Amino acid sequence: MQITPTTRRRATATAGALVLSATLLLTSCASTDAAPADAGEPVGPFGAPSAQPIEVYAFDGGYGTEYTDAVIKVYNEQLPDSEVDLKSVQEISTQLQPRFVGGNPPDLIDNSGKPIETTTLADSGQLLDLSELLEAPSWDDPDVTVGETLTPGVVETGTYDGKLLELRYVNTAKGLWYSQSLFEEHGWEIPTTWDAFVELGEQAKNEGIALFAYPGQVISYPADVFITLIGKQAGIDALRSLDNLESGAWESDVVVDAFGALAELHDKDLILKGSEALTHTEAQTEFVRGEALFYPAGSWLENEMKGVTPEGFDMAITPIPLLDEATAALGFEQLQVAPGEAFIIPTEAKNPKGAMEYLRAMLSKEAASEFSRLTGAPTVVKGSLEGVDVTPALQTVTDAIEVGGNAELRVSFRGWYEPLRTQWFTTLGDVLAGRVSPEEASQTMQQAADEIAADDSITKYTRD
């Protein structure tokens, strides 16, 4: 899949984004080829200046930033005189929008958490094409290119209009988390269909345990359940239809059924009470306390809950159940795998070649293996877990990815069209809280998609 625009400009949803986009258009012509006179000799496949510092912004979220120590160590093996100025932050957009506007962005950014919209930066020419990285020799074997070391979906999800603008680092599996020990204690089996899922919920309710907890303040978590239900039941084309703003896509039977499945959890009182008001950390804490059987999240969950998860909880991941096993397009074992943690290099970076070399070091097996050891999450580097003493929870993730990992079980509109994403999250929240019916939700979303499609000021992207 490649992301290709069909119009030139994109109107962002907020006044702040509009100002940023317009300002960036006026500041997007600076050259980054010339290094300072005292930057040292060029080194490596990109000709990175050996003595020029590099400024890196790392997102301090579910994975933390401790892993960067290993990356810097590898980077300095080749560039020992290039100091890495690492800044750990949580509010990427708040911290860095003023610097983009001012024409002095850092060299490399983990654009995660609360990111600056990639489409805004792409439209104004503010992001470096990283395609050269794919053709460079990998850190561990000069006869193998960096591109050949990456797992499926990395290039496709980071490509905009034929240019690789994001390098996504974590091979994030998204499914339902549960406690193996709790299931063993009660003799419960993992449900593979939605009917079995609901039936298990009724049994759990009798034991004083909710079936499902979710963070109402971070609807993106249950949103992945919704998308997976659609993709596994009707196939990837159903998700392409949503991405491509096709007429009637949101009012299709499978979309109504997916909304209906989530509504059923509310209607049968199977959701942990108070979930709508919870942050992700609050909801996750209730989950590991045994208040709910399942929690929707990605493979960052284990690391994020270190120090909170009780001993013997035995956290594990499982795929989303099927709406209808008899007619499902994909099997139960199919699991959404979405490359995450998007790294970008601004075109106005002072040391873009050093930033490219940092990415190459980050994609070494040594750095990638250390990331997984520290965070309990796999990276996009093939074979980086070989010889690593992984946790039992990470083992369930890697096993699930090996059996049914599917990088196409996703939607891209959530990153392309901010107004549509916002309406989607609001609507999902309303469905889970019982405020709107599945049919009303589908109609609301179709109207929002039609408005985006009809607005010529918004750049349209196509998922092939």
N, C-alpha and C positions, 0 to 999 in steps of 0.2 A: 504494500500500500504506500502510495506517495500522496502528499498533501499538495494540491495545486490550486492557486487562486483563480477565480474567473472574473474578478473585477479588480480595479487598481487600489482602491482605498477601503479602509475599514473604519466605521464610526464606532468608537468604544462606548460603553454603557454609562460611564460616569464622567463628570466634568473634569475630574483630575486626570483621567486617562486621555481625554481629548486634548487637554493642555500639554500633557507629556508628549503625545504623538505629534502635535503641531510643532512643539519646540524642538523635538528630535529631528524633524525634517530640516530644520534650519542649521543643525549642528552635526550632520551626518557625513560631512565630506572630509574630515580630518584624515591625514595619512598616518599609518602606524608602522611603515616599513623602516624608517630610519631609527637606529638605536643611538643612544648617547655615545659620545666619543670615547668615554672611559668604561664602556660596557663590557670590554673584553672580547676575546676571539669567538667566532661562531662555533657552536658545538651541536652535534647530533643531526638527525635528518631534517630538522626545520631551521637549522642555523641559529639556534637560541644563543643569545649573547651570554658568555660564560660568567660575567661578573655583574650583570644587571639584576636587581631585585625583582621579585614578583609579588603582587598583592592578590591574595585569595580570600574570598568571602565564603565561609562554610555555614550551612544551615544547621543550627543546633536544635534538632527536633528529635524524632523517635530513635534515630541512629546515633545521636550525639556527634561529637567531633574528635573523639580520642583516636579514631582510625587515621586521622590525617598525619599523625606522627610517623606512621609507617610509609605513607606516601612521600612525605618530605625526606625521609631517610633514603628512599630509592631515588628520588629526584636529585638529591645532593651527591649521590654516587657519581653522576655524570656532570653535575653542575655544583661543585662544592663551594664555589664563591658567589653563588646566586642565592641571596637571602630570601626566604619565604616569609612574607608578612601575612600571617593568618589571622583573620578576624572571625570569631564565632558569633553569629547573630540569629535571631528568630524572626524578625520582621524585615525580610529582604526588601520588599517594595518600599516600605517606609524609610529604610536606611539608604537605599540606592537610587530611587527616582530622582532626588535632587542632584545626584552626581551624574546621572545620564544627561539631565537637562543642562548641567553645567559643563558638559563635555570632558569630564575627568573621571570616568568609571574605573573600577579596579580591573585587573587583568583577567581574572577568572571568578565566576560566580556559580554557586550551587543554588539555582533559582527555584527553590522549593519552599514549602510552608505557605507563606503569603507572598507569592511571587509577583514579579512584574510580568504582565501578559506578554508571552512570546510573540503573539501576532502584532501587538503594538510596536515592539522593537523590530520585528521583521519588516513591517511595512515601511518603517522609516530608515531602513538600511543600517541599523545599529548593531547587528550581530554578524560575527565572522563566520564564513562557511568553513566547517570543520572537515570537509571531504578529504582534504590532504592527510588528515590523521588516519583515515581508513587505509590509505595506500602506504603508509610508513611502515618500516619493519617493527614488529612487536618487540617489546623490551626483552623477552626471554628467548626469542629465536628470530634472528635476522632473516631467515628464509620464509617466515610466516608473517603476513601483514597483520596490522592491528585489526582490520576489518574481519579477517579470518578467525580471530579469537573471540568474536562476539556472538552471543546467543541470538536467536531469531527475534525480530521485532524492534531491535535497538535502532537500526538505521531508519526503518519505516516510520516509527513514532517521532523521530527527531527531525524529519525532513519536511521542509516547507518550500514549495515552488521549486523543487529539484535541488535544494541546498540543505545540507546537514547543519542545522543551526543549534541543535541540542545534542549533547552526549549524555545519555541516560545510563546511570551506573548500577542501580540495584535491580535485580530481577525479582520484582515484588509479586508474590503470590497473594491472591485475594480470595478468601473463602469464609467459612464459619469456623471459629475456634471453640474448643470444648475441653473438658477435663476428662482424660482417659480414666483416671482413678474413680471419678464420680460415676461414670458409665459402668465401670466394672462392679462398683459397689451395688448398683441397682439392677445389674443384668440387662441394661439397655443396649440396643444396637443402633448404629448410625443410620438414620433414615435416608433413603435414596430418592423418595418421591415426596411431593409436598403434602399429600394426604397422610403419609406415614409421619412426616414432620409434625403436622398438626396433632395427629393421634398421640405421638410421644409427648407433645405439649400438655395434653389433657392428663396424661399419667403424671407428668412432673408437677402439674398444678396441685394434684392430690397430695404430693409430698412437700408442698409449700415452696416450690421452685418455679420461677418463670421460664418459659421456653426461650425467650429472646430478649436481649437487652440491646439498646442502641444509643448513641449520643445524639440527642435531639439538637444540640448546638453544632454538630458536625455531620450534617445529613449525607455527606459524601460517602460515609461508611455504609449505611443501608442502600445507598444509590447503586453500589456495586452489586448488591444482591439482585436488585431490580433488573439491571442490565444483563446479568448472567442468566437470569430466568428467561429473558427474551431470547438471547442468543442460543442457549441450549435447546429451547423448545422449537424455535422457528428457523434457526440457522443464522449465519453471519450476515446474510443479505438483509435480514430484518434490521440489524444494527447499522448497516450501510445506509439503509433508507432513512433512518433517523439522522445520521450524520449529513446526508446529502439533501436534507430538507424536502424530501419527496412529499407530494400532496397525499394526505390521508395516512401517512406512516404512523402517526401517533394515535390514530383511531382504529388501528388494526386489532383484530381479535386477540393476538398474543400480547399486545401492550395492555389492553383492558384486563386480560387475565393476570398479567404480572402485577398491575395495580391491585387487582382483586385478591391476589395471594397475600399481599402485605396488609390489605384491609381486613382480611380474615383473622390475622393475628390480633388486631385490635378488637374486632367484633367478638372473638371468643376469649378475650381477656388473657391472652398468652404472652403479653409484653410486660416486662418488668415495670411496675408502677413508678411513675415519675421520670421515665426515660426521656420524655420530650424536653425536659429542662436540664438534662445532664450534659456536662462537657465530656470529651472523650476519656479523660483521665478518671472522672467520676464514674462513668459507665463501666469502664474497664475494671475499676476497683470493685464494683459490685459483682462483676462477672467472676473475678478470681476469688471472691469471698463465697462463691457458690450460690449466689442469688438468682442466676440464670444459667440455663444449659448451654446456650450458644451466643456468640458475639461476633458480628461481622467486622473483619479488619484484615489488614495486610500482614506481611511477614515481619513487620517492624514490632509487632505486639509484644513478643517475648522480651526484647531488649527494653522496650518502653516501660514494662512492668517489673523490671528487676528490683528486688528489694521489697516488693509489695506482694508478689505471688507467693502463697504459702508453700512450704516444702511438701512434696507429694501430690501437688495439684496435677502434674503431668499434662501440661498444655499440648494440644495437637490441633492440626488444621484438617478440615474436610471440605470437599466441594459442595456447592449449592445443590439442593435437591431438584429433581425434575418436576415441572408442572404436570406433565402427562407422559409417563414412561412409554406408552404404546405408540405415541405419535411424535416423540421428541426427535429433533434432527441430529442432536449430539448426545453422547452417552453421559451418564452421571459423573464419570471420572474426569470429565473436562473441567479444567480449573482456569480462572482468569489469571494470566500472567502479564503484568504490565511493567515494562521497564520504567523505573522511577528515578528520582533525584537527578533533575536535568541540569547539567553544567553548560554554561554559555561563556563565550569570549566576546566582549564588546569590540566593535571595529575601532573604537578610539582607545583601546587599551594601550598602555605605554610599552608593555612587553608581551605582545600576543604570541610570539614564537616561544618564549619561556612558558606561557600558559599551555600551549600545545604540548610541550615537552612534559609539563606537569600531568596533563591528561594521559600521556603515554605511560608515564611512571605509575599513575593510578591504575592503569589497566594491566600492570605486571601481575604475575601470579602471587608474588610475595605480598604486595599491597592489597590485592583483592582477597587473598586468604586471610590476612590479618583483619580486614574489614568484617568478614563473616565470623571469625573467631570472637571478635569483640561485640558484634551486634546480633548474632544469631540470624542473619539474613544473607541469602546468596547474592552474588554480584552477577553482572552480565558477562564475566570472563569465563569462557569454557574451561573446565577442569580445575578451577581455582580452589575447589573443595577437596581435591585429592590430597590425602595425608593429613587433613585438618580434623582435629577431634571435635566434631560438631555436637551440639546439644541434642537431646532427644526431640525437642520441639522443632529445631531446624531440620532434623532428619525427616520428620513428617512432611515438612515443606518440600525438601528436595525429592522425596519419594513421590509426592503428589505432582510435582512439576514433571518428573520423569515419566509418570504414567499418563498424565492428561493435561500438561501445561499448554495453554492456548493463548497466544498473544493477540489473536483477533477478537477475543471475547471482551470488547471494550467499545466505548464511544469516544469520538474525537470532538464532537460538538461542544463538550464541556470546556475545552480549551480554546475553541474557535470563536464562540459566540457567548459572551458573558451574560447578556440579558436572558438568553435561553437557559443557560446553566442556572442562573438565579431563580427563574420561574420554576424550573424542574425541581430544584431543592425545596422551594417553598411548597410546591404541590405534593411532593413525596411526604414532607412533614405533615401536611394536612391529611393525607391518606392514612398515615400511621396513627394519627391522633383521632381519626374518625370524623373529621370535619367535612370531607367531600367524598362522594362515591367514586368508584373506579371510572365510571363513564364520564362524570364531570371532570375528573382529572385528565382523562384523555382529550376531551374537548378543549380544556384550558391549554394544554400543551400544544395541540395542533394549531390553535389560534396564535400562540406565541411563535411557533415555527414558521407559520405562514407570514407573519409580520416581518420576520427576519428575511425570509426569501424575497419578499416584495420590496425591501428597502435597498435601493440601488447604491446608497452611500456605504453599505457594508460589504466588505470583501467576502466573497463566497469561496469556500474550500471544498474540494471534492475528494472523497474517499473511494479509491478504485477497488 
